Amino acid sequence: MMWLLWLLFAWLVCAMTMLLAFGVYVLSRQVAAADLFWGPGVGLVGWLLLTARSITVSHVVIMMLVTLWAMRLSTFLWWTRFRVQKEEKRFDGMLQNWGPSVRFNVFKQYQLQALLQALVAMPVIVLPMNEVLLWPLIIGCGVALCALVGEGVADGQLHQFTKNQPRGSLAVCRRGLWRYSRHPNCFFDWLFWCGIAMTCWGHDAFGLALLGPMVLWYVFRFITIPITEQTSCLKRPDYKKYQQQVSCFVPYMKTPNA
């Protein structure tokens, strides 16, 4: 049951990370401040737990991938959203329905994210429990690296499309990976954590490691994507047609005209 104590420790670390994010929100009034701390919080959990046990080269390689993922995600979100104070409509419903105090609602929402952070971090939480086998390491890191590239490409394509649109444009991005999935960045983010979980293959902790991508899939499929798509349908007239023609999550050609 040592993993349960580590999970509680991870939750505490993530809660403190989100408390710092809340402080940034208070100063900036930007609810999306939590996004900047999501990746670093998970990475911090992994490194802290790794230093509590004997560190191997395999463990360091995996955590370097996680660190690269966290840095890319936070840097991209800071540059494209937080820096330019982009309005985030996806939080409006929660902030309005969770109680009369907006600031307290933000605090509660951030702490809920801290719990989800800890659960998604399960692959790195159980990582120090076992020696990493060679083939699971190669396959898992290969999948994670490919997913990291895919997520970066998807984010870059959407950012470039949005940047090139005239102010007030309601056009829907169908370029590159967005032609095959309505949320390719979310898919590759999930695939990255599947890859990290794969590195635990062959050990008793593999089942626990799978909890991370399972929770992330649930968050994307039933929370993030529905909220995002509800906003897009209201804002963009062509989005419902886009929904009919293009896969929601896994990239593939849904119809010949997609």
Protein Blocks (a to p, Z undefined) as FASTA:
>chain_A
ZZmmmmmmmmmmmmmmmmmmmmmmmmnopaklmmmmmmmmmmmmmmmmmmmpccdfklmm
mmmmmmmmmmmmmmmmmmmmmmnopacfklmmmmmmnojblklmmmmmmmmmmmmmmmmm
mmmmmmmmpccdfklmmmmmmmmmmmmmmmmmmmmmmmmmmmmpcehiabdcfehjllmo
cblmlmmmmmmmmmmmmmmgoiaklmmmmmmmmmmmmmmmmmmmmmmmmmmmmmmmklmm
mmmmpcfklgcdfbfkZZ
